[in-house]
Amino acid sequence: MAKISIHNIVDRELRSVTNIFPKDPDVTDLKFFFLPDEFGQKWYHSQTSKVPSKNFTNSYSITEFGIEKSSTFYDEGYGRTVNISVSVSDQEARNLLVAAKNYYNELTGKVYVKKAAPRHLFRSKSNYDLTA
């Protein structure tokens, strides 16, 4: 049996969720993944582009107190890469929720396989309907 590492799992997840975000022809690499954190949840979203101003890495820390975003990106005004931490807006929180749901939908059955729920075969209505 092959040894599975966290790197292998994250790599498999990254390949499985490539269609969550709209395609941008300038983007050469896109990553979106989840890692549990001792204080809550951490989501990571980064992209690499042919256009430096489109490069960014965002990490979202979700705790009982809210969502904090740490963002690293190229700031044209400063002419360098900067890092800022901010609370996310309601719209960005909703977008993160949609992306997280799509992430789980994409991974179910591709990376993580859940057993199918048992199915019940019904023979006739009279066997199960007391009013029949």
C-alpha angles and dihedrals in degrees: 000000000000119000111247119211131186087251091058092048094048090046091052091047091050092053091048099052102047093116098057094092130050114267118254114191091217093056113097099176133022127183131184121167146143130236124180114242130202090240100041132298133333124203121188126202122176138158136190118207141181084238109070093211089062094057115105146146119208126184120190119203111199116196137153087272097057141272123310121192125207110195129189116190144141110272110205091198092060094032092228145074115282136186124214134175120211141156111257124246121245090255093052090048089053090048090051090050092052091047091049092051091049089048092056092044091053094047097047106099095003104065103001117038119204121195112253116254112257114265122218121217113215113208100190139343093247092060092061107022113076092195094058 
